[in-house]
Amino acid sequence: MLMHHTLMSGIGAWPLVSLALLGAFHGLNPAMGWLFAVGLGLQERRLGAVLRAIPPIAAGHATAVAAVLAVVAIAGRFVSAEVLRVSAALLLIGFAGYLVARRFAHPVRVGMRVGWRDLAVWSWLMATAHGAGLMILPVVLAMAAGTTPAAHSVIATDTIALVIHTIALLSVMTVVALLVYRVFGVKILRRAWLNFDYVWASVLVVAGGVTLFV
């Protein structure tokens, strides 16, 4: 507990806020899960279906992010921080190009009817395809720069980042799903739909540029 408190004190506020904001952004994105939660609720005609769908979706997302953080932590033992920084930036920009190209070549159409056992795997695939783990890499690398290079510090930093990001995702996703299901209904999607692939690609490019040049 003391180690985690010391680590949190040394990180500063902005990386933690950034992680929370990124989690909130992911929670707002219908492709990341709340749309499916609402769809399942409408399918079963009860609020409980919406609420039970959220945890496995969040777990799948967190697993995808954790996988990226684990790969980067292992790579950090063999390559320099500068190589990791440049690689992360190029991956972010590359994913942005992939999202735009995919939108033009193969418009994504996903059905609503999925089972509970499919939710976690589906969420993991979606988070991986959207580069969710890559998105938080600049923040995690900045956090790690202020800690000791010991393995336990790397693990603690990644754990803190993952927990904050997932809590924000889970909170926002739950609120949006409940609002859409109980207040607005799916009709709002016809009036206020956003192309999140393009929004996501733009954010990835900006994050990659900041990581590369700042």
Kinemage of the C-alpha trace (Angstrom):
@kinemage 1
@onewidth
@group {chain A} dominant
@subgroup {mainchain}
@vectorlist {calphas} color= white
{ca met a 1} P 0.000 0.000 0.000
{ca leu a 2} L 2.831 2.392 0.874
{ca met a 3} L 4.536 1.681 -2.462
{ca his a 4} L 1.327 2.415 -4.366
{ca his a 5} L 0.775 5.628 -2.376
{ca thr a 6} L 4.336 6.769 -3.105
{ca leu a 7} L 3.958 5.916 -6.758
{ca met a 8} L 0.667 7.797 -7.035
{ca ser a 9} L 2.240 10.850 -5.413
{ca gly a 10} L 5.126 10.823 -7.868
{ca ile a 11} L 3.014 10.451 -10.986
{ca gly a 12} L 1.170 13.751 -10.835
{ca ala a 13} L -2.407 14.592 -11.703
{ca trp a 14} L -2.433 15.014 -15.483
{ca pro a 15} L -1.645 11.393 -16.459
{ca leu a 16} L -4.373 10.132 -14.129
{ca val a 17} L -6.881 12.623 -15.519
{ca ser a 18} L -5.851 11.708 -19.067
{ca leu a 19} L -6.409 8.010 -18.378
{ca ala a 20} L -9.845 8.756 -16.956
{ca leu a 21} L -10.774 10.937 -19.945
{ca leu a 22} L -9.648 8.255 -22.394
{ca gly a 23} L -11.704 5.708 -20.491
{ca ala a 24} L -14.689 8.052 -20.655
{ca phe a 25} L -14.190 8.481 -24.400
{ca his a 26} L -14.137 4.727 -24.873
{ca gly a 27} L -17.260 4.459 -22.745
{ca leu a 28} L -19.052 6.950 -25.010
{ca asn a 29} L -18.135 5.019 -28.147
{ca pro a 30} L -21.083 2.776 -29.125
{ca ala a 31} L -18.656 0.391 -30.838
{ca met a 32} L -17.029 -0.322 -27.476
{ca gly a 33} L -20.119 -1.810 -25.927
{ca trp a 34} L -22.986 0.298 -24.649
{ca leu a 35} L -24.948 -0.143 -27.876
{ca phe a 36} L -24.819 -3.918 -27.472
{ca ala a 37} L -25.853 -3.646 -23.832
{ca val a 38} L -28.879 -1.592 -24.860
{ca gly a 39} L -29.636 -4.036 -27.660
{ca leu a 40} L -29.640 -6.957 -25.249
{ca gly a 41} L -31.862 -5.040 -22.863
{ca leu a 42} L -34.363 -4.360 -25.640
{ca gln a 43} L -34.099 -7.967 -26.772
{ca glu a 44} L -35.025 -9.275 -23.305
{ca arg a 45} L -37.197 -6.245 -22.468
{ca arg a 46} L -35.675 -5.682 -19.047
{ca leu a 47} L -33.144 -3.380 -17.445
{ca gly a 48} L -31.291 -6.235 -15.775
{ca ala a 49} L -30.109 -7.458 -19.161
{ca val a 50} L -28.444 -4.095 -19.796
{ca leu a 51} L -26.711 -4.076 -16.412
{ca arg a 52} L -25.472 -7.670 -16.681
{ca ala a 53} L -23.989 -7.011 -20.097
{ca ile a 54} L -21.726 -4.177 -18.905
{ca pro a 55} L -19.206 -6.123 -16.704
{ca pro a 56} L -18.143 -8.686 -19.352
{ca ile a 57} L -17.816 -5.900 -21.921
{ca ala a 58} L -15.599 -3.901 -19.553
{ca ala a 59} L -13.581 -7.037 -18.716
{ca gly a 60} L -12.910 -7.740 -22.386
{ca his a 61} L -11.798 -4.155 -22.929
{ca ala a 62} L -9.511 -4.237 -19.888
{ca thr a 63} L -7.947 -7.506 -21.053
{ca ala a 64} L -7.137 -6.010 -24.456
{ca val a 65} L -5.501 -2.975 -22.835
{ca ala a 66} L -3.608 -5.157 -20.357
{ca ala a 67} L -2.218 -7.277 -23.201
{ca val a 68} L -0.727 -4.197 -24.889
{ca leu a 69} L 0.734 -2.939 -21.601
{ca ala a 70} L 2.278 -6.353 -20.927
{ca val a 71} L 3.929 -6.468 -24.354
{ca val a 72} L 5.342 -2.962 -23.877
{ca ala a 73} L 6.584 -3.801 -20.361
{ca ile a 74} L 8.439 -6.847 -21.692
{ca ala a 75} L 9.822 -4.921 -24.651
{ca gly a 76} L 11.076 -2.243 -22.254
{ca arg a 77} L 13.602 -4.731 -20.904
{ca phe a 78} L 15.257 -5.061 -24.308
{ca val a 79} L 14.898 -1.699 -26.044
{ca ser a 80} L 15.352 1.911 -24.951
{ca ala a 81} L 12.564 4.230 -23.857
{ca glu a 82} L 13.143 6.312 -26.997
{ca val a 83} L 12.549 3.298 -29.256
{ca leu a 84} L 9.382 2.484 -27.335
{ca arg a 85} L 8.175 6.084 -27.642
{ca val a 86} L 8.722 6.260 -31.410
{ca ser a 87} L 7.263 2.788 -31.933
{ca ala a 88} L 4.154 3.672 -29.935
{ca ala a 89} L 3.679 6.865 -31.967
{ca leu a 90} L 4.004 5.039 -35.289
{ca leu a 91} L 1.600 2.321 -34.143
{ca leu a 92} L -0.959 4.942 -33.134
{ca ile a 93} L -0.765 6.681 -36.509
{ca gly a 94} L -0.761 3.327 -38.317
{ca phe a 95} L -3.938 2.268 -36.524
{ca ala a 96} L -5.588 5.531 -37.540
{ca gly a 97} L -4.827 4.756 -41.180
{ca tyr a 98} L -6.177 1.242 -40.724
{ca leu a 99} L -9.461 2.506 -39.282
{ca val a 100} L -10.024 4.942 -42.150
{ca ala a 101} L -9.089 2.344 -44.784
{ca arg a 102} L -11.387 -0.227 -43.171
{ca arg a 103} L -14.260 2.237 -43.164
{ca phe a 104} L -13.925 2.797 -46.918
{ca ala a 105} L -13.208 -0.809 -47.880
{ca his a 106} L -15.463 -2.777 -45.526
{ca pro a 107} L -18.191 -0.830 -43.707
{ca val a 108} L -18.784 -2.581 -40.398
{ca arg a 109} L -22.251 -3.900 -39.735
{ca val a 110} L -22.664 -5.732 -36.444
{ca gly a 111} L -25.832 -7.483 -35.343
{ca met a 112} L -27.399 -6.972 -31.963
{ca arg a 113} L -28.067 -10.579 -30.995
{ca val a 114} L -25.138 -11.886 -28.965
{ca gly a 115} L -25.005 -14.190 -25.968
{ca trp a 116} L -23.531 -13.354 -22.586
{ca arg a 117} L -20.562 -15.651 -23.175
{ca asp a 118} L -19.720 -13.824 -26.389
{ca leu a 119} L -19.586 -10.359 -24.849
{ca ala a 120} L -16.134 -10.504 -23.253
{ca val a 121} L -14.466 -11.995 -26.341
{ca trp a 122} L -16.282 -9.591 -28.639
{ca ser a 123} L -15.273 -6.613 -26.472
{ca trp a 124} L -11.653 -7.777 -26.468
{ca leu a 125} L -11.657 -8.001 -30.247
{ca met a 126} L -13.262 -4.579 -30.671
{ca ala a 127} L -10.885 -2.896 -28.213
{ca thr a 128} L -7.909 -4.525 -29.928
{ca ala a 129} L -9.143 -3.559 -33.397
{ca his a 130} L -9.636 0.056 -32.286
{ca gly a 131} L -6.189 0.262 -30.703
{ca ala a 132} L -7.535 0.953 -27.214
{ca gly a 133} L -4.346 -0.246 -25.533
{ca leu a 134} L -2.193 1.783 -27.895
{ca met a 135} L -4.218 4.880 -27.100
{ca ile a 136} L -3.154 4.964 -23.461
{ca leu a 137} L 0.491 4.106 -24.164
{ca pro a 138} L 1.704 7.742 -24.283
{ca val a 139} L 0.207 8.353 -20.847
{ca val a 140} L 1.590 5.116 -19.389
{ca leu a 141} L 5.050 5.842 -20.782
{ca ala a 142} L 4.926 9.303 -19.215
{ca met a 143} L 3.917 7.755 -15.894
{ca ala a 144} L 6.722 5.195 -16.097
{ca ala a 145} L 9.283 7.932 -16.798
{ca gly a 146} L 8.768 9.231 -13.268
{ca thr a 147} L 9.237 5.867 -11.570
{ca thr a 148} L 12.163 3.562 -10.920
{ca pro a 149} L 12.955 0.954 -13.579
{ca ala a 150} L 12.354 -1.930 -11.175
{ca ala a 151} L 9.891 -4.541 -12.408
{ca his a 152} L 7.507 -4.036 -9.493
{ca ser a 153} L 7.269 -0.316 -10.311
{ca val a 154} L 6.420 -1.083 -13.937
{ca ile a 155} L 3.732 -3.532 -12.845
{ca ala a 156} L 2.338 -1.058 -10.323
{ca thr a 157} L 2.248 1.744 -12.899
{ca asp a 158} L 0.481 -0.428 -15.472
{ca thr a 159} L -1.988 -1.661 -12.848
{ca ile a 160} L -2.872 1.868 -11.742
{ca ala a 161} L -3.319 2.952 -15.361
{ca leu a 162} L -5.510 -0.037 -16.168
{ca val a 163} L -7.702 0.377 -13.085
{ca ile a 164} L -8.319 4.105 -13.609
{ca his a 165} L -8.994 3.654 -17.313
{ca thr a 166} L -11.387 0.736 -16.751
{ca ile a 167} L -13.308 2.425 -13.935
{ca ala a 168} L -13.905 5.481 -16.138
{ca leu a 169} L -14.944 3.270 -19.054
{ca leu a 170} L -17.301 1.223 -16.890
{ca ser a 171} L -18.880 4.294 -15.278
{ca val a 172} L -19.522 6.210 -18.497
{ca met a 173} L -20.644 3.133 -20.427
{ca thr a 174} L -23.165 2.271 -17.702
{ca val a 175} L -24.568 5.800 -17.548
{ca val a 176} L -24.906 6.075 -21.336
{ca ala a 177} L -26.504 2.635 -21.654
{ca leu a 178} L -29.042 3.430 -18.926
{ca leu a 179} L -29.874 6.843 -20.399
{ca val a 180} L -30.387 5.437 -23.875
{ca tyr a 181} L -32.414 2.478 -22.629
{ca arg a 182} L -34.625 4.279 -20.095
{ca val a 183} L -34.822 7.884 -21.303
{ca phe a 184} L -33.997 8.331 -24.962
{ca gly a 185} L -34.420 4.910 -26.515
{ca val a 186} L -32.667 3.738 -29.657
{ca lys a 187} L -34.428 6.429 -31.727
{ca ile a 188} L -31.736 8.856 -30.601
{ca leu a 189} L -29.206 6.870 -32.616
{ca arg a 190} L -30.993 7.861 -35.807
{ca arg a 191} L -30.851 11.554 -34.898
{ca ala a 192} L -27.456 11.939 -33.211
{ca trp a 193} L -25.213 9.214 -34.615
{ca leu a 194} L -21.508 10.010 -34.747
{ca asn a 195} L -18.965 8.280 -36.927
{ca phe a 196} L -16.665 7.180 -34.108
{ca asp a 197} L -14.232 5.506 -36.483
{ca tyr a 198} L -13.271 8.931 -37.828
{ca val a 199} L -13.280 10.527 -34.369
{ca trp a 200} L -11.150 7.643 -33.085
{ca ala a 201} L -8.731 7.875 -36.021
{ca ser a 202} L -8.302 11.617 -35.460
{ca val a 203} L -7.560 11.104 -31.765
{ca leu a 204} L -5.029 8.380 -32.612
{ca val a 205} L -3.223 10.676 -35.073
{ca val a 206} L -3.097 13.526 -32.553
{ca ala a 207} L -1.835 11.213 -29.797
{ca gly a 208} L 0.755 9.732 -32.152
{ca gly a 209} L 1.955 13.183 -33.177
{ca val a 210} L 2.235 14.337 -29.574
{ca thr a 211} L 4.126 11.171 -28.646
{ca leu a 212} L 6.486 11.539 -31.586
{ca phe a 213} L 7.287 15.241 -31.482
{ca val a 214} L 6.650 16.499 -27.955
